[in-house]
Amino acid sequence: MDHVRKKNSNKSAKQISFSIDTHELDHHNKHGFLKNTAHHGHDHDDVADELVPLPVYIVNGVFFTLFFSVAYFLLHRWREKIRNSTPLHVVTFSEIAAIISLLASIIYLLGFFGIDFVQSFITRSSSYDLLLEDDIEEEEEENQNHKLCDSIVSCSPQPPQPSKMMIDSSSSLITICDEKDEEIIKSVVDGETPSYSLETKLGDCKRAASIRREALQRMTGRSLNGLPLDGFDYESILGQCCEMPVGFIQIPVGIAGPLLLNGVEYSVPMATTEGCLVASTNRGCKAIFASGGATSILLKDGMTRAPVVRFGTAKRAAELKFYMEDPVNFDTLACMFNKSSRFGRLQGVQCAIAGKNLYMRFRCSTGDAMGMNMVSKGVQNVLDYLQNDFPDMDVIGISGNFCSDKKPAAVNWIEGRGKSVVCEAIIKDEVVRKVLKTTVASLVELNMLKNLTGSAIAGALGGFNAHASNIVSAVFLATGQDPAQNIESSHCITMMEAVNDGKDLHISVTMPSIEVGTVGGGTQLASQSACLNLLGVKGANKESPGANARLLAKIIAGSVLAGELSLMSAISAGQLVKSHMKYNRSSKDVSSIVASS
């Protein structure tokens, strides 16, 4: 009996040792798989150190220097022979010595690095075969090994919620407690190690998220079960999209369409948790398609940033205002602004004064990027330049809210920000009756009393629509846009009018500030990039910079048109409550599902 226990203990210890070694390899080399492969280079150096009396790096340096020196010498000599018409086969003693040295250095370098390259594959293959053999031999004792490991884990003096590190969820390797991770978790809980520094200290973003998550659960005493951790590329968000991650949120993505827009069909991805939204937008797309499609036109394209500066007197603030708005000075300002980017081009400056404070609203093109960082850098260049002629100018902030970003503002509603788009379609009377289940007259009346009069009574700012924000938010989330910019991007006025002797419906949406990009930010994440690719607007347009972002804005406006048409029809036909009761309510007991998972 003791012999069996000893045998099982040795095999379990071997599995534990292999798992810990693999984990350490992941810490030092995230692309490595086997410990034997990772350390092959060190074994090779050790053998070389035994064979060569000098350190390996010195010998390598000598042969590298020899190789390039004699190669240069021979090339130089042969060039002189060609110029002097001397036969190449006539060689001097120095040239013979150089040729021998060249061959020797080539043989050494090929032998040293070539053998290492071949052996790396041999070692990796043999190590993998060894691992498979061990798995086969120990398959009969797997249950006993698991029990033994579980007893080791449960008996170890660890907190009630130990951190566990999975080597590979698809492999048969057991899950074990990692002592090093346990020490780091305790350090984070005790406040000795800042949570935000884990990625830098560990060099492994996935491991950092796992440790941070476990530390958070221990500090709060609350579980994060249900929040996924595995299956996400945490490297892709480092320094770009999110700090101190502990998991990721799952949002389902539906497809509405095809949306026939400017003669081209688009399948529109929408990320949402609201039932009926995708189905309703899809019905609007169907009605537009059956009526010959929609037309979308870009009116403006310019991102804004408005710094606020202060002077000692209102007179000095007015002097800078006149300077900024003088057409004579625009070329100079544009030259300073445009130095910050290949795509950022200053379009104009609009100034406003409040006492001795001056607000300067810069507007510029930004290519396929949404452009907030681009315009901010250009503005900073101009401010630095103005400081020379206006040394008494006190820059209070790079943004003074006259921009205006992520806030409902009349300046965006009137002047526009980002992409200004109008989209229209004529829906045939037959389609209104058969697809939308209502009439043209009912839709026109409802739009006037709801979207126009009702919004005016409410004092709406840019909210003269039924639910433009619904579609904008869903497409924003699917394509990696900044969700907070949904505020001004959803500014929309929906117009409906009976045309063709009152038989058909003309519907349009005017959206003055759609703020989107196809490069930068969340657009580079795998899921969002896939949705952009579905629309044919992924990345930067090399032939016409900015064309992809402009097309995305047009598609969003077309999708809003479809959503407005369908929702207004549902309200007109009295179907809104009925459809939401049918599709937007779940009969499942969600709390029990979460508890059992």
C-alpha positions, 0 to 999 in steps of 0.5 A, spaced: 500 500 500 505 504 501 508 502 495 502 504 491 502 511 495 509 513 493 508 511 486 502 515 485 505 521 489 511 521 484 507 521 478 502 527 481 508 531 483 511 530 476 504 533 473 505 538 478 512 540 477 510 540 469 504 545 470 508 550 474 514 549 469 509 551 464 506 557 468 513 559 469 515 559 461 508 563 460 511 568 464 517 569 461 515 567 454 508 567 452 509 564 446 512 558 448 509 551 450 514 546 453 519 548 458 524 543 454 524 547 448 524 554 452 531 552 455 534 549 449 538 555 447 541 555 454 543 548 454 546 549 447 550 555 450 552 551 456 555 545 451 559 551 447 562 554 453 565 547 455 568 546 448 570 553 447 575 556 452 572 563 451 565 565 452 560 564 447 559 571 445 566 573 444 567 567 439 561 569 436 563 576 435 570 574 433 567 570 427 561 575 425 567 580 425 571 576 421 566 574 416 564 581 414 571 584 414 574 578 409 567 579 405 568 586 404 576 585 403 575 580 397 569 584 394 574 590 394 579 586 391 575 583 386 572 590 384 579 593 383 581 587 378 575 588 374 577 595 373 584 593 371 582 587 367 586 582 372 583 575 371 579 573 378 583 566 378 589 570 379 590 571 387 595 573 392 597 570 399 592 575 402 586 573 398 587 566 399 588 567 407 581 571 406 578 566 402 580 561 407 577 565 413 571 567 409 569 559 409 571 558 416 567 563 419 561 561 414 562 554 417 562 556 424 556 560 423 552 555 420 554 550 424 553 554 431 546 557 429 544 551 424 544 546 428 541 550 434 535 551 429 534 544 427 535 541 434 529 546 436 524 542 432 527 535 434 527 537 441 520 540 441 517 534 437 521 529 442 518 533 448 511 533 445 511 525 444 514 524 451 508 528 454 503 524 450 507 517 452 506 520 460 499 521 459 498 514 456 502 511 461 498 514 467 491 514 464 489 508 468 491 512 475 488 519 473 483 519 478 487 517 483 492 523 481 486 528 481 484 526 488 491 526 491 492 533 488 485 535 491 488 533 498 494 537 497 490 543 495 485 543 500 490 541 506 495 547 504 494 553 508 491 558 503 485 563 504 478 560 503 478 562 495 485 560 492 487 563 486 487 557 480 491 557 474 489 553 468 494 551 463 490 549 458 482 548 458 482 543 452 488 539 455 488 533 460 493 537 465 490 538 472 488 545 475 493 546 481 494 552 485 500 556 483 504 559 489 507 565 486 500 567 484 498 566 491 503 571 493 502 576 488 494 576 490 496 577 497 500 583 495 495 586 492 489 585 497 494 587 502 495 594 498 503 592 497 502 591 489 498 596 486 493 593 481 494 597 475 501 595 475 500 588 474 501 588 467 507 591 467 510 587 473 508 580 470 508 581 462 502 577 461 496 581 461 491 575 461 495 572 468 494 580 470 487 580 469 486 573 473 490 575 479 486 582 479 480 578 479 481 574 484 484 579 489 478 583 487 473 577 489 477 577 496 477 584 498 469 585 496 467 578 498 463 578 492 463 573 487 464 575 479 462 568 477 458 569 470 463 575 468 467 571 463 475 571 463 477 566 458 477 567 451 479 574 450 485 578 447 487 582 453 494 584 450 489 588 444 486 593 450 493 594 453 494 602 453 488 603 448 481 601 450 481 599 458 485 599 464 485 594 470 481 589 466 477 583 470 473 580 464 469 582 459 462 583 457 458 579 452 453 583 448 449 579 442 450 582 435 444 581 430 444 583 423 439 588 420 438 588 412 440 588 407 439 595 407 439 598 400 443 605 400 446 608 394 445 602 390 449 598 395 446 592 399 449 592 406 448 587 412 448 592 418 451 589 425 447 591 431 450 590 438 444 590 443 440 587 449 434 590 447 429 585 444 425 587 438 430 592 436 434 588 430 427 585 428 424 592 427 430 595 424 430 589 419 423 590 417 424 598 416 430 595 411 425 591 408 420 596 406 426 601 404 429 595 399 422 594 396 421 601 395 427 602 391 432 603 396 435 610 400 439 615 398 445 618 403 449 624 402 454 627 406 454 634 408 460 636 412 466 632 415 470 636 421 472 634 428 472 640 433 476 642 439 475 648 443 480 650 448 479 656 453 484 661 454 484 667 459 487 674 458 487 680 463 482 684 459 476 683 455 480 687 450 486 683 449 481 677 448 477 680 443 484 682 439 486 675 439 479 673 436 480 678 431 486 675 429 484 668 429 478 670 424 482 674 420 482 670 413 489 673 412 492 669 418 488 662 416 494 660 412 499 661 418 494 657 423 493 652 418 500 651 417 502 650 425 496 646 426 497 641 420 504 639 422 501 634 427 498 629 422 498 627 415 491 627 415 489 633 420 487 639 416 484 645 419 478 647 416 476 653 420 476 657 427 470 659 430 471 664 436 466 666 442 468 671 448 465 670 455 468 677 458 476 676 458 475 669 456 476 666 449 473 660 446 476 658 440 472 652 436 477 649 431 474 644 426 479 639 422 478 633 417 481 627 420 481 622 415 478 615 417 480 616 424 474 619 429 480 624 430 479 627 437 486 626 439 488 628 432 485 635 433 487 636 440 495 635 438 493 640 432 490 645 437 496 644 442 501 646 436 497 653 435 496 655 442 504 654 442 505 658 436 500 664 439 504 664 445 509 668 442 505 673 439 500 673 445 505 672 451 499 674 456 495 669 454 493 664 459 491 657 457 486 654 462 484 648 458 485 644 451 477 643 452 473 649 454 466 645 452 465 649 446 467 643 442 462 640 444 464 633 446 459 627 449 454 633 451 448 635 448 449 642 445 446 647 440 453 648 437 453 641 435 446 641 433 447 647 429 454 647 426 455 640 426 461 635 429 464 629 425 460 627 419 453 631 418 449 626 414 442 627 411 438 620 408 432 619 405 427 614 401 420 614 398 416 608 401 411 606 396 403 606 398 403 598 397 409 597 402 406 602 407 400 598 407 403 591 406 409 591 410 408 596 415 401 595 416 399 602 416 397 608 412 401 614 409 396 619 412 397 616 419 405 616 419 405 623 417 400 625 422 404 621 428 410 624 426 408 631 426 405 630 433 410 626 436 417 627 433 416 635 432 410 638 436 412 633 442 419 634 442 418 641 442 414 641 448 419 637 451 424 642 450 428 637 446 435 639 443 436 635 437 431 630 439 426 630 434 426 623 432 423 616 435 429 612 437 435 614 433 439 613 439 437 606 439 440 604 432 446 609 433 448 605 440 447 598 437 452 600 431 457 604 435 458 598 440 458 593 434 463 597 430 468 599 436 466 607 436 466 611 443 459 609 446 459 616 450 459 620 443 452 617 442 449 623 445 451 628 440 451 622 434 444 621 435 442 628 434 436 627 429 430 630 426 425 625 422 421 628 417 415 625 413 411 628 408 406 625 403 408 625 396 405 623 389 398 625 390 398 623 397 400 616 395 407 615 397 411 617 403 417 621 403 421 620 409 428 623 411 433 623 417 438 629 418 443 627 423 449 633 423 454 630 428 455 623 427 462 622 430 465 615 427 472 612 425 474 606 422 481 606 425 484 607 432 480 605 439 475 600 439 475 599 432 482 595 432 479 589 437 477 583 433 470 583 434 469 590 432 474 589 426 470 583 424 463 588 424 467 593 420 469 588 415 462 586 414 460 593 412 466 593 407 469 599 411 475 596 416 481 600 417 483 606 413 482 607 406 489 608 402 486 610 396 481 616 399 483 617 406 477 618 410 472 615 405 471 609 410 469 613 416 464 617 411 461 611 408 460 608 415 456 615 417 452 614 411 450 607 413 448 609 420 444 614 418 441 609 413 440 604 419 436 610 423 432 611 417 430 604 417 429 604 425 425 610 425 420 608 419 419 601 423 418 604 430 413 609 427 409 604 423 408 600 429 406 606 434 401 608 428 398 601 428 398 600 435 403 594 435 408 597 439 406 594 446 404 587 443 410 586 440 414 588 446 410 583 450 411 578 445 419 579 444 422 583 449 420 579 455 423 572 458 419 567 461 426 564 464 428 564 471 434 568 470 436 568 477 436 561 478 440 560 471 446 564 474 445 561 481 446 554 478 452 556 473 
